[in-house]
Amino acid sequence: MIRSGEVWKHTGASLARILVGFGAAVGIAVLMGLAAFLWRPARTVVQDALAILNATSVFVWIVIALIWFGLSSWAPIFTTFMITLPVVASNLVEGVSNVDRRLLEMGDVYRLSGGEKFRAIVVPSIVPYLIAGMKVGFGLALKVSVIAEIFGVTTGIGYIMNYSREILATQMVFVWALVMILIMLVTDKLVFDAASRRLTRWR
């Protein structure tokens, strides 16, 4: 697989879809967290919306994605987005709820501007929640994207695993499962753990 380049082709295709869907989910989650922090009534609305999204099965989103986007790469991208958004956003909203109000009051005493308080107090408080949510969300994104790739696309880990199953190449299914495990291990160590260590020192 490595010599033929097949592993890079299908792994790259899956990662590209994951990065688009997961990246969009992180961006929207940050906006939802900011809304929950800046406007208290929005927090209830966001929490209710996240509860609904969390309760929706991945297969529901796959079916909706196939109806809306057909047999294209946008189906796994959309499914990844809808499944990972509530995970990351829920963590951020929890982080917003746990910002120490006494520190904000201290910022008022020292006459810090709104931007200074946000940068010096709010961001350091919620960043650990964001990293934790992204770590869990990325693992979920990988699994969900692989499931969604079984339907309609012709590249990606999910597609090639399903093809291997159809031709009864059981050993190939296990090899691609190993590829998924390696992706998660490398991402955890080189991205999320490294980011967590750097942010801890920054705080």
Contacts in CASP RR format, 6 or more apart in sequence:
PFRMAT RR
TARGET T0000
AUTHOR 0000-0000-0000
METHOD contacts of the structure
MODEL  1
MIRSGEVWKHTGASLARILVGFGAAVGIAVLMGLAAFLWRPARTVVQDAL
AILNATSVFVWIVIALIWFGLSSWAPIFTTFMITLPVVASNLVEGVSNVD
RRLLEMGDVYRLSGGEKFRAIVVPSIVPYLIAGMKVGFGLALKVSVIAEI
FGVTTGIGYIMNYSREILATQMVFVWALVMILIMLVTDKLVFDAASRRLT
RWR
1 7 0 8 1.000
1 175 0 8 1.000
2 8 0 8 1.000
6 160 0 8 1.000
7 179 0 8 1.000
9 155 0 8 1.000
9 156 0 8 1.000
10 155 0 8 1.000
10 156 0 8 1.000
10 157 0 8 1.000
10 158 0 8 1.000
10 159 0 8 1.000
10 160 0 8 1.000
10 176 0 8 1.000
11 156 0 8 1.000
11 157 0 8 1.000
11 179 0 8 1.000
11 183 0 8 1.000
12 156 0 8 1.000
13 153 0 8 1.000
13 155 0 8 1.000
13 156 0 8 1.000
14 142 0 8 1.000
14 145 0 8 1.000
14 146 0 8 1.000
14 149 0 8 1.000
14 156 0 8 1.000
14 157 0 8 1.000
14 158 0 8 1.000
15 183 0 8 1.000
17 73 0 8 1.000
17 76 0 8 1.000
17 77 0 8 1.000
17 80 0 8 1.000
17 145 0 8 1.000
17 149 0 8 1.000
17 156 0 8 1.000
18 80 0 8 1.000
18 138 0 8 1.000
18 141 0 8 1.000
18 142 0 8 1.000
18 145 0 8 1.000
20 77 0 8 1.000
20 80 0 8 1.000
21 77 0 8 1.000
21 78 0 8 1.000
21 80 0 8 1.000
21 81 0 8 1.000
21 84 0 8 1.000
21 141 0 8 1.000
22 80 0 8 1.000
22 81 0 8 1.000
22 84 0 8 1.000
22 137 0 8 1.000
22 138 0 8 1.000
22 141 0 8 1.000
24 81 0 8 1.000
25 80 0 8 1.000
25 81 0 8 1.000
25 84 0 8 1.000
25 85 0 8 1.000
25 88 0 8 1.000
25 89 0 8 1.000
25 137 0 8 1.000
25 141 0 8 1.000
26 84 0 8 1.000
26 88 0 8 1.000
26 130 0 8 1.000
26 134 0 8 1.000
28 85 0 8 1.000
28 89 0 8 1.000
29 85 0 8 1.000
29 88 0 8 1.000
29 89 0 8 1.000
29 92 0 8 1.000
30 92 0 8 1.000
30 130 0 8 1.000
32 46 0 8 1.000
32 50 0 8 1.000
32 89 0 8 1.000
32 92 0 8 1.000
32 93 0 8 1.000
33 46 0 8 1.000
33 89 0 8 1.000
33 92 0 8 1.000
33 93 0 8 1.000
33 96 0 8 1.000
33 126 0 8 1.000
35 42 0 8 1.000
35 43 0 8 1.000
35 46 0 8 1.000
36 42 0 8 1.000
36 43 0 8 1.000
36 46 0 8 1.000
36 47 0 8 1.000
36 92 0 8 1.000
36 93 0 8 1.000
36 96 0 8 1.000
36 97 0 8 1.000
37 43 0 8 1.000
37 96 0 8 1.000
37 99 0 8 1.000
37 122 0 8 1.000
43 93 0 8 1.000
43 96 0 8 1.000
43 97 0 8 1.000
46 89 0 8 1.000
46 93 0 8 1.000
47 93 0 8 1.000
50 86 0 8 1.000
50 89 0 8 1.000
50 90 0 8 1.000
50 93 0 8 1.000
53 82 0 8 1.000
53 85 0 8 1.000
53 86 0 8 1.000
54 86 0 8 1.000
54 87 0 8 1.000
54 90 0 8 1.000
56 82 0 8 1.000
58 79 0 8 1.000
58 83 0 8 1.000
58 144 0 8 1.000
58 147 0 8 1.000
61 78 0 8 1.000
61 79 0 8 1.000
61 82 0 8 1.000
61 83 0 8 1.000
62 75 0 8 1.000
62 79 0 8 1.000
62 147 0 8 1.000
62 148 0 8 1.000
62 151 0 8 1.000
64 78 0 8 1.000
65 74 0 8 1.000
65 75 0 8 1.000
65 76 0 8 1.000
65 78 0 8 1.000
65 79 0 8 1.000
65 148 0 8 1.000
66 75 0 8 1.000
66 151 0 8 1.000
66 152 0 8 1.000
68 78 0 8 1.000
69 75 0 8 1.000
69 78 0 8 1.000
70 152 0 8 1.000
71 151 0 8 1.000
71 152 0 8 1.000
71 153 0 8 1.000
72 152 0 8 1.000
72 153 0 8 1.000
73 153 0 8 1.000
75 148 0 8 1.000
75 151 0 8 1.000
75 152 0 8 1.000
75 153 0 8 1.000
76 144 0 8 1.000
76 145 0 8 1.000
76 148 0 8 1.000
76 149 0 8 1.000
76 153 0 8 1.000
79 144 0 8 1.000
79 145 0 8 1.000
79 147 0 8 1.000
79 148 0 8 1.000
80 141 0 8 1.000
80 144 0 8 1.000
80 145 0 8 1.000
80 148 0 8 1.000
83 140 0 8 1.000
83 141 0 8 1.000
83 144 0 8 1.000
84 137 0 8 1.000
84 138 0 8 1.000
84 140 0 8 1.000
84 141 0 8 1.000
84 144 0 8 1.000
87 133 0 8 1.000
87 136 0 8 1.000
87 137 0 8 1.000
87 140 0 8 1.000
88 130 0 8 1.000
88 133 0 8 1.000
88 134 0 8 1.000
88 137 0 8 1.000
90 133 0 8 1.000
91 129 0 8 1.000
91 130 0 8 1.000
91 132 0 8 1.000
91 133 0 8 1.000
91 136 0 8 1.000
92 126 0 8 1.000
92 129 0 8 1.000
92 130 0 8 1.000
92 133 0 8 1.000
94 129 0 8 1.000
95 125 0 8 1.000
95 126 0 8 1.000
95 129 0 8 1.000
96 122 0 8 1.000
96 126 0 8 1.000
98 125 0 8 1.000
98 129 0 8 1.000
99 121 0 8 1.000
99 122 0 8 1.000
99 125 0 8 1.000
99 126 0 8 1.000
100 121 0 8 1.000
100 125 0 8 1.000
103 121 0 8 1.000
103 125 0 8 1.000
104 117 0 8 1.000
104 121 0 8 1.000
104 122 0 8 1.000
107 116 0 8 1.000
107 117 0 8 1.000
107 121 0 8 1.000
108 117 0 8 1.000
112 120 0 8 1.000
124 202 0 8 1.000
124 203 0 8 1.000
127 199 0 8 1.000
127 203 0 8 1.000
128 196 0 8 1.000
128 199 0 8 1.000
131 192 0 8 1.000
131 195 0 8 1.000
131 196 0 8 1.000
131 199 0 8 1.000
134 192 0 8 1.000
135 188 0 8 1.000
135 192 0 8 1.000
138 184 0 8 1.000
138 187 0 8 1.000
138 192 0 8 1.000
139 184 0 8 1.000
139 187 0 8 1.000
142 180 0 8 1.000
142 183 0 8 1.000
142 184 0 8 1.000
143 180 0 8 1.000
145 157 0 8 1.000
145 158 0 8 1.000
146 156 0 8 1.000
146 157 0 8 1.000
146 158 0 8 1.000
146 161 0 8 1.000
146 180 0 8 1.000
147 158 0 8 1.000
149 156 0 8 1.000
149 157 0 8 1.000
149 158 0 8 1.000
149 159 0 8 1.000
149 162 0 8 1.000
150 158 0 8 1.000
150 159 0 8 1.000
150 161 0 8 1.000
150 162 0 8 1.000
152 159 0 8 1.000
153 159 0 8 1.000
157 176 0 8 1.000
157 179 0 8 1.000
157 180 0 8 1.000
158 176 0 8 1.000
160 172 0 8 1.000
160 176 0 8 1.000
161 172 0 8 1.000
161 173 0 8 1.000
161 176 0 8 1.000
161 177 0 8 1.000
164 170 0 8 1.000
164 172 0 8 1.000
164 173 0 8 1.000
164 176 0 8 1.000
165 173 0 8 1.000
END
